[in-house]
Amino acid sequence: MSKQDYYEVLGVDRDASDRDIKKAFRRMAMKFHPDRNPDDKEAEEKFKEVNEAYEILSDAQKKAAYDQYGHAGVDPNMGGGFGGGGFEGGFGDIFGDVFGDIFGGGGGGRRSSVQRGADLRYNMDLSLEEAVRGVERTIKVPTLVNCETCHGSGAKPGTSPKTCGTCGGMGQVRMQQGFFSVQQTCPTCRGEGHVISDPCGDCRGQGRIEKTKTLSVKIPSGVDTGDRIRLAGEGEAGSHGGPAGDLYVQVNVTAHPIFERDGKHLYCEVPISFVDAALGGELEVPTLDGRVKLKVPAETQTGKLFRLRGKGVKPVRGGSVGDLLVRAVVETPVNLSSRQKELLREFHDEMEQGNSKHSPKKHGFFDSVKKFFEDMT
C-alpha cells in the first residue's frame, strides 16, 4: 500500500513556509489526537501519519531528500539515506516542540531557580514649589531583602540545598498520557530544581526576609505629575542570589491654592478693582520667586491675560523656562454705603448718555439680539 504524499497529509502546498507547515501540523494534530477521538482507530492512524509527515517536512535535510526522491529518499526500507520517518520514538520530542508554549515548554533544559526580584512602586506627593525647585526626601519602603544569616540560600549555615531527586534538578517532570506528553512543574521542589532539607531558621528556607528600608531620594527640579524616578537595585531582592529589582518613585504634584500648571507654564487669576480696570493702575502679582509689580492699562476687561516671561517652570528634561500667565478678573464692589450707591447711580446716568460710546460690547450684544428677533419675524 503506497503512502500518501506528506504535503497532502498536512494540507499544505510544496512551497509552504516552515511556519505554515508547523501551523498546519498543530491544526491536524489537535483534530486527530487520540484523546479527542477515543477508540477511533482511523483517527489514531491519521494522527500517526500527521506526525510522520511533520517529522520529515520540519527537518530541512529530510525535506530536501523527500522533495527530490519522494518516500524513497527518507525511508530506510526503500534505500533512503535518512532514518525512519515513522511515529515510533520521535513523537514526544516533535509534539513537545510544537505545543511546548501551551503546556510549559519542551526541550528539557535545566530550569534556573535564580530569579530577578520584583520591581516596587512608591507614590510621592509633592507641593508645586518642591516640584519646581527640586527636593530631597527620605522615604521608608517595605520590601524583601536577602537573609543575612544564610546569604540568600535558604539553607541553614553550614549546609546547602540538594538537587531534587524527583526531577534531577530540572525543575520539571514529563507526564506521558497515551500519545500525549505533558511537561509539568516538579511537585517535590516546585520548580526550583533543589530541595532544602535543613532550612535557615531566620528566613525559614525562603532566602529572603521582610524589612523596611530607609532611602534618600533626590527629586530633580521641574518634575510633574506622572514622572517616575528609578532607583536601580532598590526593589525586592532576587531569589537564590538573583539580582534585585528596581524601585520607581511615582510623582504626584498636589493642587496649589494660587497657581495652576500646564507643562512649563503657570497660570493664576488676580482680582482687579473696578476703578483700576477702568483708569489703569499697578498690581502686585505673586510668583514662585516673590511678588512683582504689574502695570494694568486703562479699560482692562475681565479675562485679559498678562504674560510674565521666565516666571514659569524649567522643564526637567531641559529647555527654556516657561512663563506665568496672569488673568485679570474685574471685581464688582460689595457692601456699598448709601453714598457710594448714590454715586454709582449718578455714574450710571452719565454713562447712559454716552450710549454705546462707553460700553461698546454691551450695546453691540443687544443690537445683535434685536436683529436676531427681527429676522425671525
BAFI-30269 format. One record per residue: x, y, z of N, C-alpha, C in turn. Coordinates in steps of 0.05 Angstrom, whole numbers. Example, Ala and Ser with C-alpha at 12.3 -4.5 7.8 and 13.67 -1.06 7.14 Angstrom:
[atom [264 -114 156] [246 -90 156] [264 -66 156]]
[atom [257 -45 142] [273 -21 143] [258 1 157]]
***
This chain:
[atom [17 -24 0] [0 0 0] [18 25 0]]
[atom [14 42 -20] [31 66 -22] [23 87 -2]]
[atom [43 102 7] [39 123 27] [28 148 13]]
[atom [12 162 29] [1 188 19] [23 209 19]]
[atom [21 227 1] [41 249 -1] [40 265 25]]
[atom [64 271 37] [66 285 62] [53 313 61]]
[atom [56 327 39] [44 353 36] [13 351 37]]
[atom [3 330 24] [-26 326 24] [-36 319 52]]
[atom [-20 304 67] [-27 296 94] [-32 321 112]]
[atom [-14 340 109] [-16 365 125] [-33 386 112]]
[atom [-40 382 86] [-57 401 73] [-44 427 65]]
[atom [-18 425 57] [-3 449 50] [9 445 22]]
[atom [17 468 10] [30 467 -16] [59 460 -13]]
[atom [72 453 -35] [100 445 -34] [119 468 -28]]
[atom [109 492 -34] [126 516 -28] [118 529 -2]]
[atom [104 514 15] [96 525 41] [120 531 59]]
[atom [118 552 75] [140 560 92] [140 542 117]]
[atom [163 543 132] [164 527 157] [142 534 176]]
[atom [136 560 177] [114 569 195] [87 558 187]]
[atom [82 557 161] [56 546 151] [55 516 157]]
[atom [77 502 153] [78 473 158] [73 468 188]]
[atom [85 483 205] [82 480 234] [53 486 242]]
[atom [42 507 230] [14 514 236] [-5 493 227]]
[atom [0 481 204] [-18 460 193] [-16 435 211]]
[atom [8 429 220] [12 406 237] [-3 409 264]]
[atom [-2 432 275] [-16 437 301] [-46 433 297]]
[atom [-57 443 274] [-85 441 269] [-93 411 265]]
[atom [-78 397 249] [-85 369 244] [-80 351 268]]
[atom [-59 357 284] [-54 340 307] [-75 343 328]]
[atom [-85 368 332] [-107 372 351] [-133 358 341]]
[atom [-137 358 315] [-161 346 304] [-162 316 308]]
[atom [-139 302 303] [-139 273 304] [-126 261 329]]
[atom [-121 278 349] [-108 268 374] [-126 247 387]]
[atom [-114 225 396] [-129 203 408] [-146 211 432]]
[atom [-137 231 447] [-153 239 470] [-179 252 461]]
[atom [-180 263 437] [-204 274 427] [-221 254 411]]
[atom [-208 232 404] [-222 211 388] [-217 184 401]]
[atom [-228 179 425] [-223 154 438] [-235 130 423]]
[atom [-219 108 422] [-228 83 410] [-234 87 380]]
[atom [-221 107 367] [-224 112 339] [-197 104 325]]
[atom [-195 80 315] [-171 70 302] [-163 87 278]]
[atom [-183 95 263] [-178 110 239] [-165 137 246]]
[atom [-175 150 266] [-163 176 275] [-135 172 286]]
[atom [-131 149 300] [-104 143 310] [-84 140 288]]
[atom [-92 125 266] [-74 122 243] [-69 148 229]]
[atom [-90 164 227] [-86 190 215] [-68 208 231]]
[atom [-70 205 258] [-53 221 276] [-24 213 272]]
[atom [-18 187 268] [9 178 263] [20 189 237]]
[atom [3 189 216] [11 200 190] [18 229 192]]
[atom [2 244 207] [7 273 211] [34 277 224]]
[atom [40 262 244] [66 265 258] [89 256 241]]
[atom [85 235 225] [106 226 207] [112 247 186]]
[atom [91 259 176] [95 279 155] [109 304 167]]
[atom [102 311 191] [114 335 203] [144 330 209]]
[atom [150 306 218] [178 299 225] [196 303 200]]
[atom [186 296 177] [202 298 152] [202 327 143]]
[atom [179 340 141] [178 366 129] [188 388 147]]
[atom [191 383 173] [202 403 191] [233 402 193]]
[atom [245 381 181] [274 378 180] [284 386 152]]
[atom [301 405 151] [310 416 125] [322 395 107]]
[atom [340 378 119] [353 357 102] [334 336 93]]
[atom [317 327 112] [298 306 104] [278 317 84]]
[atom [270 342 87] [251 354 69] [263 356 40]]
[atom [289 363 39] [302 365 13] [304 338 -1]]
[atom [310 317 15] [311 290 4] [284 280 -5]]
[atom [263 287 11] [236 279 4] [227 293 -22]]
[atom [233 319 -24] [225 334 -48] [238 323 -73]]
[atom [263 312 -70] [277 302 -94] [270 273 -101]]
[atom [268 256 -79] [265 227 -84] [238 216 -75]]
[atom [222 233 -62] [197 222 -51] [202 206 -26]]
[atom [184 186 -21] [187 169 3] [213 153 3]]
[atom [223 147 -21] [248 131 -23] [272 147 -11]]
[atom [270 173 -11] [292 189 0] [293 190 30]]
[atom [272 181 44] [272 184 73] [265 157 87]]
[atom [258 136 72] [250 111 83] [274 92 81]]
[atom [286 83 104] [309 65 103] [303 38 90]]
[atom [278 30 92] [270 5 80] [269 6 49]]
[atom [270 31 39] [269 34 10] [295 45 -1]]
[atom [316 45 16] [342 53 7] [348 82 12]]
[atom [331 95 27] [336 124 32] [359 128 51]]
[atom [369 152 51] [392 158 67] [386 167 95]]
[atom [361 172 103] [354 182 130] [339 161 145]]
[atom [341 163 171] [327 144 189] [298 148 187]]
[atom [284 129 199] [255 126 197] [240 152 202]]
[atom [221 156 184] [204 180 188] [178 172 202]]
[atom [178 148 215] [154 138 228] [149 151 254]]
[atom [127 142 267] [118 153 292] [133 143 316]]
[atom [144 119 314] [156 106 338] [180 123 348]]
[atom [179 129 374] [202 140 388] [205 170 385]]
[atom [198 182 362] [205 210 359] [182 229 365]]
[atom [158 219 369] [135 237 371] [136 255 395]]
[atom [145 245 418] [146 261 442] [161 287 438]]
[atom [184 286 425] [200 310 420] [186 329 401]]
[atom [175 317 380] [161 334 360] [138 348 372]]
[atom [121 334 386] [97 346 397] [103 366 419]]
[atom [124 359 435] [132 377 456] [143 403 445]]
[atom [157 402 422] [168 425 409] [146 444 399]]
[atom [125 433 387] [104 449 376] [86 460 397]]
[atom [79 444 417] [59 453 437] [72 460 463]]
[atom [98 463 464] [112 469 489] [103 496 501]]
[atom [96 516 484] [88 541 494] [61 540 509]]
[atom [45 520 503] [19 517 515] [22 501 541]]
[atom [38 480 542] [39 462 565] [65 465 580]]
[atom [78 488 580] [100 492 598] [127 488 585]]
[atom [128 483 559] [154 482 545] [166 454 544]]
[atom [176 447 520] [191 423 517] [220 429 518]]
[atom [237 411 508] [265 417 506] [281 406 529]]
[atom [269 405 553] [282 392 575] [306 406 587]]
[atom [309 432 582] [332 446 593] [329 450 623]]
[atom [351 452 637] [350 456 666] [338 483 672]]
[atom [320 483 690] [307 508 698] [323 521 720]]
[atom [330 546 716] [345 561 736] [327 571 758]]
[atom [335 567 783] [319 578 806] [327 606 813]]
[atom [348 617 800] [356 644 804] [338 663 789]]
[atom [324 680 803] [305 698 791] [309 727 801]]
[atom [304 746 783] [307 774 790] [284 782 809]]
[atom [290 800 827] [270 809 846] [249 827 833]]
[atom [226 830 845] [205 846 834] [211 875 836]]
[atom [201 891 817] [203 920 819] [182 930 838]]
[atom [187 952 851] [169 964 870] [162 992 861]]
[atom [139 1002 872] [130 1029 865] [123 1044 891]]
[atom [132 1069 892] [127 1086 915] [114 1112 905]]
[atom [90 1118 915] [76 1142 907] [85 1166 925]]
[atom [94 1187 913] [104 1210 928] [89 1235 920]]
[atom [76 1248 940] [62 1274 935] [82 1297 940]]
[atom [82 1316 921] [99 1339 923] [82 1364 921]]
[atom [91 1385 935] [78 1411 930] [89 1423 904]]
[atom [76 1443 893] [85 1455 868] [113 1467 872]]
[atom [118 1479 895] [144 1491 900] [166 1469 900]]
[atom [160 1447 912] [180 1425 913] [185 1414 885]]
[atom [164 1411 869] [167 1400 842] [183 1419 824]]
[atom [179 1445 828] [192 1464 811] [221 1467 818]]
[atom [227 1468 844] [254 1473 853] [271 1448 858]]
[atom [257 1425 861] [271 1400 868] [273 1398 898]]
[atom [275 1373 908] [276 1368 937] [289 1341 942]]
[atom [299 1337 966] [309 1311 974] [292 1301 997]]
[atom [281 1277 993] [263 1266 1013] [274 1239 1023]]
[atom [267 1233 1048] [274 1207 1060] [248 1191 1061]]
[atom [249 1167 1049] [225 1150 1048] [231 1123 1061]]
[atom [210 1110 1070] [212 1083 1081] [196 1064 1064]]
[atom [210 1042 1055] [197 1024 1036] [198 995 1047]]
[atom [175 983 1052] [175 955 1060] [182 937 1036]]
[atom [200 918 1039] [209 902 1016] [220 876 1027]]
[atom [230 859 1008] [243 834 1015] [273 838 1010]]
[atom [289 830 1029] [318 832 1026] [330 805 1031]]
[atom [355 801 1022] [368 775 1026] [373 770 1056]]
[atom [368 746 1064] [373 738 1092] [403 739 1097]]
[atom [410 754 1118] [439 757 1124] [450 731 1137]]
[atom [433 715 1149] [442 690 1162] [452 670 1142]]
[atom [435 665 1121] [442 644 1101] [451 656 1075]]
[atom [453 683 1074] [462 697 1050] [445 691 1025]]
[atom [419 687 1030] [400 683 1009] [397 654 999]]
[atom [412 635 1010] [410 608 1000] [385 593 1011]]
[atom [375 602 1034] [353 589 1047] [360 565 1064]]
[atom [385 556 1063] [395 533 1078] [408 542 1104]]
[atom [406 526 1124] [419 532 1150] [450 535 1146]]
[atom [462 554 1159] [491 558 1156] [506 531 1160]]
[atom [525 525 1142] [540 500 1144] [528 479 1126]]
[atom [504 484 1116] [491 464 1098] [485 478 1071]]
[atom [476 463 1052] [470 474 1026] [447 459 1013]]
[atom [432 471 995] [410 457 982] [420 433 966]]
[atom [402 413 964] [409 388 949] [392 386 924]]
[atom [404 374 904] [390 370 879] [365 353 883]]
[atom [343 361 872] [318 347 875] [320 319 862]]
[atom [312 299 877] [314 271 867] [292 265 847]]
[atom [270 279 848] [247 273 831] [252 282 802]]
[atom [262 307 799] [266 318 772] [296 319 764]]
[atom [313 311 783] [342 312 777] [353 340 773]]
[atom [340 359 785] [349 387 783] [337 402 760]]
[atom [320 389 744] [308 402 721] [286 422 728]]
[atom [273 417 750] [251 435 758] [224 427 746]]
[atom [225 408 727] [201 399 713] [202 369 709]]
[atom [179 357 707] [177 329 701] [158 325 678]]
[atom [162 304 663] [145 299 639] [126 276 645]]
[atom [101 281 640] [79 262 644] [70 251 617]]
[atom [69 225 614] [61 213 589] [32 202 591]]
[atom [14 212 574] [-13 204 574] [-20 193 546]]
[atom [-17 168 542] [-21 156 516] [0 167 497]]
[atom [-9 179 475] [10 191 456] [17 220 464]]
[atom [5 230 485] [8 258 492] [28 262 515]]
[atom [48 278 510] [69 283 531] [66 311 541]]
[atom [63 314 568] [59 340 580] [81 344 601]]
[atom [93 368 599] [114 375 618] [103 393 640]]
[atom [107 385 665] [95 399 688] [117 407 708]]
[atom [110 426 725] [127 434 747] [131 411 766]]
[atom [155 407 775] [161 385 793] [146 389 819]]
[atom [130 369 828] [114 372 853] [132 372 878]]
[atom [156 361 876] [173 359 900] [187 385 906]]
[atom [200 396 886] [216 421 891] [201 445 881]]
[atom [177 441 869] [160 463 859] [175 481 839]]
[atom [190 467 822] [204 481 800] [231 492 807]]
[atom [240 490 832] [265 502 840] [289 485 830]]
[atom [286 459 827] [308 442 819] [324 432 842]]
[atom [319 441 866] [333 432 890] [314 433 914]]
[atom [321 419 935] [306 419 960] [325 426 983]]
[atom [313 438 1003] [328 446 1027] [319 428 1050]]
[atom [336 410 1058] [329 391 1079] [331 404 1107]]
[atom [350 423 1110] [354 437 1136] [352 467 1131]]
[atom [328 478 1132] [325 506 1125] [336 525 1146]]
[atom [342 549 1137] [351 571 1155] [329 578 1174]]
[atom [336 582 1199] [316 588 1220] [305 617 1218]]
[atom [321 635 1206] [311 663 1205] [292 668 1182]]
[atom [298 656 1158] [281 661 1135] [263 637 1129]]
[atom [266 615 1144] [251 591 1141] [254 579 1112]]
[atom [278 581 1102] [284 569 1076] [277 586 1053]]
[atom [267 610 1057] [259 627 1034] [283 642 1023]]
[atom [303 646 1038] [327 661 1029] [323 691 1030]]
[atom [298 700 1036] [292 729 1038] [275 734 1062]]
[atom [277 758 1074] [261 766 1096] [249 794 1091]]
[atom [227 800 1104] [215 826 1101] [230 846 1118]]
[atom [234 869 1106] [248 891 1120] [239 918 1109]]
[atom [239 938 1126] [233 965 1117] [259 980 1112]]
[atom [264 988 1088] [288 1003 1081] [283 1033 1082]]
[atom [303 1048 1092] [301 1077 1092] [320 1087 1070]]
[atom [309 1102 1051] [324 1112 1028] [321 1142 1026]]
[atom [342 1154 1015] [342 1183 1009] [338 1186 979]]
[atom [318 1201 972] [311 1204 943] [314 1234 935]]
[atom [330 1238 915] [333 1265 904] [314 1269 881]]
[atom [296 1288 885] [276 1295 864] [287 1318 848]]
[atom [292 1315 822] [303 1337 806] [283 1359 802]]
[atom [292 1383 797] [274 1406 793] [260 1403 767]]
[atom [234 1412 766] [218 1411 742] [201 1387 738]]
[atom [201 1368 757] [184 1344 753] [155 1352 754]]
[atom [138 1334 743] [110 1339 742] [95 1313 748]]
[atom [69 1315 752] [53 1292 757] [56 1271 735]]
[atom [60 1246 742] [64 1225 723] [93 1218 718]]
[atom [112 1235 726] [140 1229 723] [148 1207 743]]
[atom [169 1191 735] [179 1169 752] [209 1172 756]]
[atom [218 1168 780] [246 1168 786] [254 1139 792]]
[atom [273 1128 777] [281 1100 780] [305 1098 798]]
[atom [303 1081 819] [325 1075 837] [333 1047 832]]
[atom [355 1043 816] [363 1017 808] [372 1000 832]]
[atom [362 975 832] [371 956 852] [358 960 880]]
[atom [339 978 882] [326 983 908] [299 970 910]]
[atom [293 952 892] [268 936 894] [272 911 911]]
[atom [256 891 907] [258 866 922] [283 851 914]]
[atom [296 838 934] [319 821 929] [311 798 911]]
[atom [329 789 893] [323 766 877] [325 740 893]]
[atom [312 719 883] [313 694 896] [338 678 889]]
[atom [350 665 909] [374 648 905] [397 663 892]]
[atom [402 687 901] [424 703 891] [419 719 866]]
[atom [394 719 857] [387 735 833] [389 765 839]]
[atom [391 781 817] [393 810 821] [367 822 832]]
[atom [371 844 847] [348 857 859] [332 873 837]]
[atom [307 877 842] [291 893 824] [296 923 828]]
[atom [281 940 815] [284 969 818] [260 981 833]]
[atom [265 1004 844] [244 1020 857] [237 1044 840]]
[atom [212 1047 834] [203 1070 819] [186 1089 836]]
[atom [196 1113 839] [182 1134 854] [163 1149 835]]
[atom [137 1146 840] [117 1158 823] [110 1186 834]]
[atom [113 1207 818] [109 1234 827] [80 1243 823]]
[atom [69 1256 843] [42 1269 841] [44 1296 853]]
[atom [40 1317 837] [41 1345 846] [13 1353 856]]
[atom [11 1361 881] [-15 1368 892] [-24 1395 882]]
[atom [-50 1400 885] [-62 1425 876] [-51 1449 893]]
[atom [-47 1471 879] [-37 1495 892] [-59 1515 896]]
[atom [-59 1530 918] [-82 1549 923] [-81 1573 904]]
[atom [-59 1579 891] [-57 1603 874] [-52 1596 845]]
[atom [-33 1578 840] [-24 1573 813] [-35 1546 802]]
[atom [-39 1546 776] [-44 1522 761] [-21 1518 742]]
[atom [-14 1492 738] [9 1486 720] [-1 1472 695]]
[atom [11 1480 672] [6 1467 647] [33 1464 633]]
[atom [46 1441 638] [72 1437 627] [92 1455 640]]
[atom [105 1472 624] [125 1490 636] [113 1518 643]]
[atom [87 1522 637] [75 1548 642] [58 1547 667]]
[atom [56 1570 681] [39 1573 704] [17 1593 699]]
[atom [-7 1589 711] [-29 1607 708] [-39 1616 736]]
[atom [-49 1640 737] [-62 1649 762] [-82 1671 755]]
[atom [-102 1674 772] [-122 1696 769] [-116 1717 791]]
[atom [-117 1742 782] [-113 1764 801] [-137 1783 800]]
[atom [-151 1787 823] [-173 1805 823] [-164 1834 820]]
[atom [-179 1850 805] [-173 1878 800] [-198 1895 805]]
[atom [-194 1917 818] [-217 1934 825] [-230 1946 800]]
[atom [-255 1954 803] [-269 1967 781] [-255 1993 773]]
[atom [-245 2008 792] [-232 2033 785] [-205 2029 771]]
[atom [-189 2009 781] [-163 2004 768] [-167 1993 740]]
[atom [-188 1977 737] [-193 1966 710] [-201 1988 690]]
[atom [-216 2008 700] [-225 2030 682] [-203 2051 678]]
[atom [-189 2058 699] [-170 2080 697] [-141 2071 693]]
[atom [-136 2045 698] [-109 2035 698] [-96 2038 725]]
[atom [-75 2022 730] [-62 2023 756] [-39 2003 757]]
[atom [-31 1997 781] [-9 1978 785] [-17 1957 805]]
[atom [-11 1932 799] [-18 1910 817] [7 1895 826]]
[atom [4 1883 850] [25 1864 859] [16 1836 852]]
[atom [33 1822 836] [26 1796 827] [45 1775 840]]
[atom [34 1753 851] [51 1733 864] [65 1716 842]]
[atom [90 1708 847] [104 1688 831] [118 1669 851]]
[atom [129 1648 840] [143 1629 858] [168 1640 869]]
[atom [178 1662 858] [202 1675 867] [196 1700 884]]
[atom [171 1706 889] [164 1730 904] [144 1747 888]]
[atom [138 1771 899] [119 1789 886] [133 1807 865]]
[atom [118 1813 844] [127 1831 824] [105 1851 818]]
[atom [113 1875 808] [94 1896 800] [85 1891 771]]
[atom [59 1895 767] [47 1892 741] [31 1917 734]]
[atom [37 1930 712] [22 1954 703] [-3 1945 689]]
[atom [-26 1955 698] [-51 1949 685] [-60 1973 669]]
[atom [-64 1970 643] [-73 1993 626] [-102 2000 631]]
[atom [-109 2024 624] [-137 2032 627] [-155 2015 609]]
[atom [-180 2013 618] [-201 1999 603] [-195 1969 601]]
[atom [-182 1958 621] [-177 1929 621] [-203 1914 627]]
[atom [-207 1892 611] [-232 1876 615] [-225 1850 629]]
[atom [-245 1838 641] [-242 1811 654] [-233 1791 633]]
[atom [-213 1775 640] [-203 1754 621] [-178 1762 607]]
[atom [-170 1787 609] [-145 1795 595] [-121 1781 608]]
[atom [-104 1771 591] [-80 1756 601] [-55 1774 599]]
[atom [-40 1773 621] [-14 1787 622] [7 1765 624]]
[atom [27 1767 607] [48 1746 607] [74 1757 621]]
[atom [83 1742 641] [108 1748 655] [128 1727 646]]
[atom [145 1734 628] [164 1715 616] [185 1706 636]]
[atom [191 1679 634] [211 1668 651] [203 1664 680]]
[atom [177 1667 686] [167 1663 714] [152 1636 717]]
[atom [156 1618 698] [144 1592 699] [162 1571 710]]
[atom [164 1548 697] [179 1525 706] [200 1518 685]]
[atom [223 1510 695] [244 1499 677] [239 1469 675]]
[atom [233 1459 651] [227 1430 648] [250 1412 658]]
[atom [242 1389 669] [262 1371 680] [279 1359 657]]
[atom [269 1357 633] [283 1346 611] [298 1367 594]]
[atom [299 1391 605] [314 1412 591] [296 1430 575]]
[atom [307 1452 566] [291 1471 550] [289 1498 565]]
[atom [275 1517 552] [272 1543 563] [252 1543 586]]
[atom [255 1563 603] [237 1566 626] [210 1576 616]]
[atom [189 1566 627] [162 1574 619] [155 1602 629]]
[atom [130 1610 624] [120 1637 632] [98 1634 652]]
[atom [93 1657 666] [70 1659 684] [49 1676 669]]
[atom [25 1665 666] [3 1680 653] [-17 1688 674]]
[atom [-21 1714 676] [-39 1726 697] [-65 1734 683]]
[atom [-87 1724 693] [-113 1731 682] [-127 1751 701]]
[atom [-133 1773 689] [-146 1794 705] [-176 1788 709]]
[atom [-186 1791 733] [-214 1787 739] [-225 1813 753]]
[atom [-242 1827 738] [-252 1852 750] [-273 1845 771]]
[atom [-268 1857 795] [-285 1850 818] [-307 1871 821]]
[atom [-332 1863 823] [-354 1881 829] [-354 1889 858]]
[atom [-356 1915 864] [-355 1923 892] [-379 1913 908]]
[atom [-375 1906 933] [-397 1896 950] [-398 1913 976]]
[atom [-420 1909 991] [-423 1923 1017] [-421 1953 1014]]
[atom [-435 1964 995] [-434 1993 989] [-451 2009 1009]]
[atom [-441 2032 1016] [-456 2051 1033] [-476 2066 1016]]
[atom [-494 2080 1029] [-515 2095 1015] [-503 2116 996]]
[atom [-482 2129 1006] [-469 2150 990] [-455 2137 965]]
[atom [-443 2114 969] [-429 2100 947] [-450 2091 925]]
[atom [-472 2082 935] [-493 2073 916] [-503 2097 900]]
[atom [-507 2120 914] [-516 2144 901] [-496 2154 880]]
[atom [-471 2152 886] [-451 2160 867] [-451 2141 842]]
[atom [-455 2115 847] [-456 2096 825] [-480 2101 807]]
[atom [-503 2109 819] [-526 2115 802] [-521 2140 785]]
[atom [-508 2160 797] [-501 2184 782] [-482 2177 759]]
[atom [-463 2159 765] [-444 2150 745] [-458 2135 723]]
[atom [-478 2118 731] [-493 2103 711] [-508 2121 692]]
[atom [-521 2142 704] [-536 2160 687] [-518 2175 667]]
[atom [-494 2182 676] [-475 2195 659] [-466 2176 636]]
[atom [-463 2151 643] [-454 2131 623] [-476 2127 602]]
[atom [-501 2126 611] [-523 2121 592] [-526 2143 571]]
[atom [-518 2168 579] [-519 2190 560] [-500 2186 537]]
[atom [-478 2171 542] [-459 2166 521] [-466 2143 503]]
[atom [-489 2130 509] [-499 2107 493] [-477 2085 490]]
[atom [-470 2078 466] [-451 2057 461] [-422 2065 464]]
[atom [-418 2090 468] [-390 2100 469] [-374 2088 492]]
[atom [-387 2085 515] [-373 2075 539] [-375 2045 543]]
[atom [-395 2033 531] [-399 2003 534] [-404 1991 507]]
[atom [-384 1990 490] [-388 1980 462] [-396 1951 461]]
[atom [-386 1934 479] [-393 1906 478] [-422 1902 487]]
[atom [-431 1916 507] [-458 1914 516] [-478 1921 495]]
[atom [-474 1945 483] [-492 1954 462] [-490 1937 437]]
[atom [-467 1928 431] [-464 1911 408] [-479 1885 411]]
[atom [-479 1874 435] [-492 1849 441] [-522 1852 438]]
[atom [-534 1873 450] [-563 1877 449] [-572 1885 421]]
[atom [-555 1898 406] [-562 1903 378] [-564 1877 362]]
[atom [-546 1858 368] [-547 1832 355] [-572 1816 363]]
[atom [-579 1818 388] [-604 1804 398] [-628 1816 384]]
[atom [-630 1842 382] [-652 1855 369] [-655 1847 340]]
[atom [-632 1846 326] [-633 1838 298] [-641 1809 295]]
[atom [-633 1792 314] [-640 1763 313] [-670 1759 314]]
[atom [-684 1774 332] [-713 1770 335] [-727 1784 311]]
[atom [-716 1805 301] [-729 1818 277] [-727 1799 253]]
[atom [-705 1785 250] [-703 1766 228] [-722 1743 230]]
[atom [-729 1735 255] [-747 1713 259] [-776 1721 250]]
[atom [-782 1747 252] [-809 1756 244] [-809 1763 215]]
***
